[in-house]
């Protein structure tokens, strides 16, 4: 009975566990289904989210495009200034049509006018961004200057436009507060009767009532025309001419610069043309230097480009010094040699008596030998001394002995021997 109960309990547990396991799989599929549903929903949502994201992306791209368009849109494409002399300049949010020097833009074309160049100083600190024409700072400055001169010339007839030529930073002690200098040209119609004086007076009157500009100064046409100062010199006129400097020449497309070397810059003149950074430079060939506009040979001791190499001069100086030293040594050796040759040997001087070399007591031409003849005299200290040597006695036969015999030195001392 107990076994049956135990078996019944075990079977119940088994079936219960199976029921739970079956329930779990049922739940899992349902979750799966839910997940599939969710997955179906998710894909549905995903596409819509995807669509939404695409829409967001589209909006972002549109916004970016709009931002890019507002910042760097090419307002000059297509060209709104026509295909004539005017050039389109794209600003930050608009454009302007700019003609060549001495012309103003009106009714889609460029017209010649009267030119009044000048320089204004702005009461604004300098910023490098004003050098970029499509920057917000440049456009703000452009608009302020345009309005300033339009108001200044309201009382004058024939004003056409103001053109900004150049923007520069005025050097000051504090770089943070360095003012800005702007070179401009004010253009009036050709039939206008304005003068430099009337233009300057009108501008000065306007500056007194504005804080944007502190000063205006009329300038020359050459300053506004901007000839290339490296290769040209400007001839002042309302329409200046850029004349080439020496050794430069213009090409067909040059107006304000000279981008080629002249015909005089040739090998016949000891010159050659070098182009560096777009600027031609006429230089002298090696071993030549420029003097009074011509290339002349280098002085002695110099060589290379512009005669800067002085190696040869150093060698010449060293060679001269060494030669002088060697010559001095040779002269000194020669002098010492000559002196030694004429100097008498002291040993020989002691061996030969002066009476044999300088005496006039003998008239015959007797040969002087290395060793002097033995000579005795009767003038001995002992008055009773009688010489034993018969040859000591002066006699008439002494000359004969002298001619027949001579003294020679042997192993045993001096001895007399016959000359013959």
Buried (B, 14 or more C-beta within 10 A) or exposed (E): EEEEEEEEEEEEEEEEEEEEEEEEEEEEEEEEEBBEEBBEEEEEBEEEBEEEEEEEEEEEEEEEEEEEEEEEBEBBEEEEBEEEBBBBBBBBEEBBBBBEBBBBBBEEBBBBBBBBBBBBBBEBBBBEEBBEBBBBBBBBBBEBBBEBBEEBBEEBEBBBBBBBBEBBBEEEEEEEEBBBBBBBBBBBBEEBEBEEEBBBEBBEEBBEEBEBBEBBEBBEBBBBBBBBEBBBBBBEEEEBBBBBBEBBBBEEEBEBBBBBBBEBBEEEBBBBBEEEEEBBBBBBEBBBBBEEEEBEBBEEBBBBBBBEBBEBBEEEEEEEEEEEEEEEEEEEEEEEEEEEEEEEEEEEEEEBBEEBEEEEEEEEEEEEEEEBBEEEEEEEEEEEEEEEEEBBEEEEEEEEEBEEBBEEEEEEEEEEEEEE
